[in-house]
Each structure stands twice: as C-alpha cells, then as structure tokens.
Amino acid sequence: MARKIQSSESFLKSLNALTGISIRKIKNYSKEHNLFNILEHPMVVEPTEGQLKKINTLNEFISSYLVLRMKEEENRIKLGSAKEAGEYFVSLLGGMKDKERFAVAFLDNSNSVIETRIVSEGTVNMTQVFPRNILKLAIANDCTGLILSHNHPGRTLNFTIEDKSITQRMVDIFHPLNIRVLDHIVVGGNNYSSLAQKGHLPVMTLKSAKYDPIVLDNKVKEDSFTRGEEVFVNEDEEELEF
C-alpha cells in the first residue's frame, strides 16, 4: 500500500510539472476519480489552452514511446551463442578493410544487445584500445555481459598474443564487477573466429585491473594455440552457447 501511495504521489507531481495543472486541482480530482482520466479525457479538469496543448503533447510522446518500445522488443538482438555473436560482428565489421576497429556489444542478463559501440579505430594493421572508455560504457549501459570483437583487414583469423592479452585484461576489470566477458570475436572478411569456441576464453582474473591503453597489432607473432591453425567457424564445428 505504501508503495502504491508513493507511486501516486510521484505521478501527481510529474503530471503537475509536465502539464502545468495545479497540484490542488489534481489532488481534488484524484480523491474520487482515476488520475489517468486527466491524460485520457483532459477536459474533466477544465485545462487552460496552454495546459491542454501540453497534455496533448505528453500523450503523443507516451504513445510514440510505447510503439517504439514494442518494436524494439520485437527486434531485439540476442547473442546466445558463438555462432550468433560471430555472424553479428561479421555483419558489422566484415566489410571494413581500410582500418582495424575494436567493437564491444554490451548485453543484459538475457544476452540481448543493449548497445554496440566501436570503441577504437586505428590503421590497417593496428588499433589502440582504452579500457577506461569500455568500463564507462559498460556502467552506463548497466550491462551484465559483454562481447569483444575486432576485425583484421588482412582477413587473417588467427588470434595474436595481444588479442588474448586484451581479453584477459578485460576479464581482470569486469569479473570483480560481476560483468561477464562472454567471447572475443576476430572478424576477417566474411568469416570469424571465436575465442570462447576454441576453449581459450579466460574466465577468472589473473592480475589486478589495469586501465592503461592497449595496442592491438595484427602483425604480431601469433599465440601458440592458433599458430598455423585455421580457426574460422564452419558448420561442422560444435556450437558453444553462452
């Protein structure tokens, strides 16, 4: 009951602030009638011309918001597996051949994408990533998980030592905050490679969090677990769900 009363008071104050109708008039009306009538049948409170215009604008905004929200829910992208994540980032980064870009998808607790950002853009064979910026975006999005991805303009799909190192750095930062690093996807043309699917995704912190910039250079010697190995995903590989 207390929560209901508090919510009504908040609605009443917001209605006053957004429409200009006095608190006294709104309270008097709410004693015997439904507060929503003021929005749905505004003439019941005999608003001025200016107040009526504000009510109509508010109603238009609410209607537009609800429609857009419904469409957004229908079209919400869910990345529940390495395959879905790989195909998603190929669509974003696969056609980019002029520069190396580093992107992050911020996910909610159902692994649906809240927001995806390209957080760094470099040259044809390297880019510099700033962990602080990724942390700020993660907090702003209230995410519970994230997926890292970057493209190799030269189309190589092998993970470099730096690729694995930055993944560990992200885990060091986000694991203590209960934010999961679900995968790191390398995109090369229309193909991709998943660090999680290869079984090399770090899941625990190794060191204390560091926030200094990280340089990704795809010319660097590849790590031992990918050297000489074709790592793009194909239909015969076992799919990994997050």
C-alpha positions in Angstrom: 0.0 0.0 0.0 2.8 2.4 0.9 4.5 1.8 -2.5 1.2 2.5 -4.3 0.7 5.8 -2.4 4.3 6.8 -3.1 3.8 6.0 -6.8 0.6 8.0 -7.0 2.4 11.0 -5.3 5.2 10.7 -7.9 2.7 10.5 -10.8 0.8 13.5 -9.4 3.9 15.7 -9.1 5.1 14.7 -12.6 1.7 15.5 -14.0 1.8 18.9 -12.4 5.3 19.6 -13.7 4.6 18.4 -17.3 1.1 19.9 -17.8 1.1 23.0 -15.5 -2.2 21.9 -13.9 -2.1 22.8 -10.2 -1.3 20.2 -7.5 -4.5 21.2 -5.7 -6.7 20.6 -8.7 -5.1 17.2 -9.5 -5.4 16.1 -5.8 -9.0 17.1 -5.6 -9.8 15.2 -8.8 -7.9 12.1 -7.7 -10.0 11.8 -4.5 -12.9 10.4 -6.4 -11.6 9.7 -9.9 -8.9 7.9 -11.8 -5.8 10.0 -12.3 -5.4 8.6 -15.8 -8.5 10.4 -16.9 -6.6 13.7 -16.8 -4.5 12.4 -19.7 -7.1 10.4 -21.5 -10.0 12.8 -21.0 -8.3 16.1 -20.2 -11.4 18.3 -20.3 -12.5 16.7 -17.0 -10.2 19.2 -15.2 -11.1 22.1 -17.4 -7.5 22.9 -18.5 -6.4 26.2 -20.0 -5.5 26.2 -23.7 -1.8 26.0 -22.8 -2.3 23.1 -20.4 -4.4 21.3 -23.0 -1.6 21.7 -25.5 0.9 20.2 -23.0 -1.4 17.3 -22.2 -1.8 16.5 -25.9 2.0 16.7 -26.5 2.5 14.4 -23.5 0.0 11.9 -24.8 1.7 11.9 -28.2 5.0 11.3 -26.6 3.7 8.4 -24.5 2.0 6.8 -27.5 5.1 7.1 -29.6 7.3 5.7 -26.9 5.1 2.7 -26.4 5.0 1.9 -30.1 8.8 2.3 -30.5 9.4 0.2 -27.4 7.2 -2.6 -28.6 9.0 -2.6 -32.0 12.4 -2.5 -30.2 11.4 -5.6 -28.1 10.3 -7.4 -31.2 13.6 -6.6 -33.0 15.9 -7.1 -30.0 19.1 -8.9 -31.0 20.1 -11.8 -28.7 23.6 -13.2 -28.8 23.2 -16.5 -27.1 26.0 -18.5 -28.8 29.3 -18.1 -30.5 27.7 -18.5 -33.9 25.2 -15.7 -33.3 27.9 -13.4 -32.0 30.2 -14.2 -34.9 27.6 -13.6 -37.5 26.5 -10.4 -35.8 30.0 -9.0 -35.8 30.7 -10.1 -39.3 27.7 -8.0 -40.4 29.2 -5.0 -38.5 32.9 -5.4 -39.2 33.3 -7.8 -42.2 33.2 -5.1 -44.9 35.7 -2.8 -43.2 39.1 -3.3 -44.9 40.7 0.1 -44.6 41.2 0.1 -40.8 41.2 -2.1 -37.8 38.3 -1.4 -35.5 37.5 -2.7 -32.0 33.9 -3.1 -31.0 32.0 -4.1 -27.9 28.5 -5.4 -27.5 27.0 -4.7 -24.1 24.4 -7.3 -23.1 21.7 -7.6 -20.5 21.1 -10.7 -18.4 19.3 -12.4 -21.3 22.3 -11.8 -23.6 20.3 -9.3 -25.6 22.2 -6.4 -27.0 21.7 -3.1 -25.2 24.2 -1.2 -27.3 27.1 -1.9 -29.5 29.9 0.6 -29.9 33.1 0.8 -32.0 35.4 1.9 -29.2 38.6 2.2 -31.2 39.6 2.8 -34.8 43.2 2.5 -35.9 45.2 1.8 -39.1 45.1 -1.1 -41.5 47.0 -3.3 -39.1 46.7 -1.9 -35.6 44.5 -0.1 -33.2 44.7 1.3 -29.6 42.1 0.3 -27.1 41.3 2.3 -23.9 39.9 0.1 -21.2 38.6 3.1 -19.2 36.3 4.0 -22.0 34.9 0.5 -22.2 34.3 0.5 -18.5 32.4 3.8 -18.6 30.2 2.4 -21.4 29.5 -0.8 -19.5 28.4 1.1 -16.4 26.3 3.5 -18.4 24.5 0.6 -20.1 24.0 -1.3 -16.8 25.2 -4.4 -18.6 25.8 -7.9 -17.1 27.9 -9.2 -20.0 29.9 -8.1 -23.0 31.4 -9.5 -26.1 34.6 -8.1 -27.6 35.3 -8.1 -31.3 37.8 -6.6 -33.8 38.5 -7.0 -37.5 41.7 -8.0 -39.2 41.7 -6.1 -42.6 44.2 -8.6 -43.9 41.5 -11.3 -43.3 43.6 -13.5 -41.1 41.5 -15.3 -38.5 44.3 -16.3 -36.1 44.4 -14.8 -32.6 47.6 -12.9 -31.8 49.2 -12.8 -28.3 47.8 -9.3 -27.9 44.3 -10.5 -28.8 44.4 -13.0 -25.9 46.1 -10.5 -23.6 43.4 -7.8 -24.0 40.7 -10.4 -23.4 42.4 -11.3 -20.1 42.7 -7.6 -19.2 39.0 -7.1 -19.8 38.3 -10.1 -17.5 40.6 -8.6 -14.9 38.5 -5.4 -15.0 35.0 -6.8 -15.3 35.0 -10.1 -13.4 35.2 -8.3 -10.0 32.1 -6.3 -11.1 30.1 -9.4 -11.9 30.1 -8.5 -15.6 31.0 -11.5 -17.8 33.2 -11.3 -20.8 31.4 -13.9 -22.9 33.6 -14.0 -26.0 36.2 -12.3 -28.2 35.4 -12.5 -31.9 38.0 -11.9 -34.6 36.5 -11.0 -38.0 38.3 -11.5 -41.3 36.2 -10.7 -44.3 33.1 -12.8 -44.2 34.5 -15.3 -41.7 35.1 -15.1 -38.0 36.9 -16.9 -35.1 35.6 -17.3 -31.6 38.0 -17.4 -28.6 35.3 -19.0 -26.5 34.6 -21.7 -29.1 38.2 -22.5 -29.2 38.2 -23.0 -25.4 40.7 -20.3 -24.7 38.5 -17.6 -23.2 39.8 -16.6 -19.8 37.1 -16.6 -17.1 39.0 -15.6 -13.9 41.1 -12.6 -13.0 44.9 -13.2 -13.1 46.0 -9.7 -12.0 44.6 -6.5 -10.6 42.7 -4.3 -13.1 44.9 -2.1 -15.3 43.5 0.8 -17.4 46.4 1.9 -19.5 45.9 1.8 -23.3 46.4 -1.4 -25.1 47.8 -1.7 -28.6 46.5 -4.4 -30.9 48.9 -5.2 -33.7 47.7 -8.0 -36.0 51.2 -8.3 -37.5 52.5 -9.6 -34.1 53.5 -13.3 -33.9 50.5 -15.4 -33.3 50.0 -17.2 -30.0 50.9 -20.9 -29.8 47.4 -22.1 -29.6 46.5 -20.6 -33.0 49.8 -20.7 -34.9 49.3 -22.5 -38.2 45.7 -23.3 -37.5 42.7 -22.4 -39.5 40.2 -21.2 -36.8 37.2 -19.8 -38.7 33.9 -21.3 -37.7 32.2 -23.7 -40.0 29.0 -25.8 -39.8 30.8 -28.9 -38.7 32.2 -27.3 -35.5 30.4 -27.8 -32.2 28.4 -24.7 -31.3 29.0 -23.0 -28.0 26.2 -21.4 -26.0 27.0 -18.7 -23.6 
